[in-house]
């Protein structure tokens, strides 16, 4: 459980195109590991390493949409 938001256009540009409008940001009090698979609105996302934050009551994760043709 958590709050899932689209990745902002500013972040997509700042990260050199590493993120697309299909990717998401997850805010949650739960812990996830890099590589965990999350399903949201019938789409699957892979969790990337958590962002280091000074405050820890809410964790922030970047979610990359899983594309069937991507190599594993």
Order of alpha helices (4+ residues) and beta strands (2+ residues): beta-alpha-beta-beta-beta-beta
